[in-house]
Amino acid sequence: MKKVEAAKMKTGEFFRTVYYTDYGVDVATEEPSAGDTVNVKELMKQQPQS
């Protein structure tokens, strides 16, 4: 499956394409450390004001 996202932001356009494959395959996961994460609401506050 292919998923495409696009957005216009104050700093420019944003494009992302994600491909999903291998449904039903077991995977090992672990929670990321706090330093490897970001709160999207806080990130948006850093956007330049127009």
Backbone as CSV, one residue per row, in Angstrom:
resi,resn,N_x,N_y,N_z,CA_x,CA_y,CA_z,C_x,C_y,C_z
1,MET,0.846,-1.165,0.000,0.000,0.000,0.000,0.893,1.230,0.000
2,LYS,0.502,2.237,-0.744,1.245,3.494,-0.805,0.385,4.606,-0.212
3,LYS,0.977,5.393,0.668,0.289,6.517,1.302,1.097,7.784,1.026
4,VAL,0.459,8.805,0.462,1.135,10.058,0.139,0.475,11.182,0.933
5,GLU,1.298,12.005,1.572,0.802,13.151,2.330,1.495,14.411,1.829
6,ALA,0.785,15.512,1.847,1.344,16.803,1.452,0.718,17.894,2.307
7,ALA,1.509,18.929,2.599,1.010,20.051,3.385,1.781,21.305,3.006
8,LYS,1.125,22.438,3.116,1.790,23.721,2.931,1.978,24.332,4.314
9,MET,3.239,24.631,4.632,3.573,25.201,5.927,4.182,26.576,5.703
10,LYS,4.351,27.323,6.760,4.931,28.663,6.644,6.357,28.613,6.123
11,THR,7.047,27.516,6.368,8.436,27.386,5.927,8.570,26.705,4.572
12,GLY,7.461,26.331,3.957,7.486,25.686,2.648,6.553,24.501,2.580
13,GLU,6.633,23.787,1.481,5.771,22.624,1.295,6.411,21.383,1.904
14,PHE,5.558,20.434,2.280,5.982,19.191,2.916,5.366,18.037,2.146
15,PHE,6.179,17.080,1.761,5.698,15.892,1.067,6.282,14.657,1.744
16,ARG,5.455,13.617,1.882,5.932,12.357,2.464,5.214,11.210,1.785
17,THR,5.967,10.184,1.420,5.402,8.971,0.841,5.833,7.793,1.702
18,VAL,4.864,6.969,2.085,5.129,5.795,2.913,4.604,4.571,2.173
19,TYR,5.397,3.510,2.161,4.987,2.244,1.565,4.826,1.218,2.677
20,TYR,3.656,0.590,2.759,3.381,-0.447,3.753,3.429,-1.810,3.065
21,THR,4.222,-2.735,3.634,4.339,-4.079,3.078,4.438,-5.090,4.212
22,ASP,4.445,-6.348,3.859,4.663,-7.455,4.809,3.628,-7.504,5.935
23,TYR,2.365,-7.334,5.606,1.300,-7.431,6.605,1.317,-8.814,7.245
24,GLY,1.092,-8.877,8.551,1.010,-10.142,9.265,2.352,-10.695,9.709
25,VAL,3.448,-9.997,9.460,4.775,-10.458,9.848,5.057,-9.991,11.272
26,ASP,5.528,-10.899,12.124,5.884,-10.522,13.491,7.123,-9.637,13.477
27,VAL,7.114,-8.595,14.295,8.253,-7.689,14.412,8.546,-7.413,15.878
28,ALA,9.786,-7.078,16.176,10.174,-6.678,17.527,10.148,-5.157,17.589
29,THR,9.531,-4.600,18.610,9.464,-3.146,18.768,9.876,-2.759,20.175
30,GLU,10.286,-1.512,20.324,10.563,-0.975,21.650,10.241,0.515,21.647
31,GLU,9.871,1.014,22.804,9.521,2.428,22.944,10.772,3.281,22.773
32,PRO,10.685,4.374,21.989,11.856,5.234,21.828,12.141,6.023,23.106
33,SER,13.392,6.404,23.288,13.738,7.225,24.447,13.136,8.618,24.262
34,ALA,12.952,9.334,25.337,12.337,10.663,25.284,13.125,11.601,24.375
35,GLY,14.442,11.445,24.298,15.268,12.294,23.462,15.081,12.043,21.972
36,ASP,14.449,10.928,21.629,14.204,10.587,20.223,12.778,10.901,19.791
37,THR,12.048,11.630,20.606,10.661,11.962,20.289,10.461,13.477,20.330
38,VAL,9.362,13.944,19.736,9.027,15.361,19.761,7.504,15.499,19.814
39,ASN,7.035,16.477,20.541,5.620,16.778,20.606,5.276,17.661,19.412
40,VAL,4.400,17.213,18.552,4.077,17.946,17.325,3.526,19.331,17.643
41,LYS,2.733,19.468,18.687,2.197,20.784,19.044,3.330,21.749,19.391
42,GLU,4.343,21.268,20.112,5.483,22.123,20.450,6.301,22.451,19.200
43,LEU,6.439,21.506,18.305,7.167,21.742,17.062,6.480,22.815,16.227
44,MET,5.162,22.777,16.161,4.409,23.762,15.387,4.553,25.165,15.977
45,LYS,4.732,25.271,17.273,4.924,26.580,17.911,6.229,27.227,17.455
46,GLN,7.166,26.425,16.977,8.460,26.941,16.532,8.406,27.481,15.104
47,GLN,7.288,27.300,14.421,7.142,27.780,13.053,7.149,29.310,13.054
48,PRO,7.832,29.909,12.100,7.845,31.380,12.011,6.433,31.938,11.850
49,GLN,6.172,33.058,12.473,4.883,33.717,12.346,4.878,34.586,11.094
50,SER,3.766,34.581,10.369,3.717,35.402,9.142,3.096,36.753,9.427
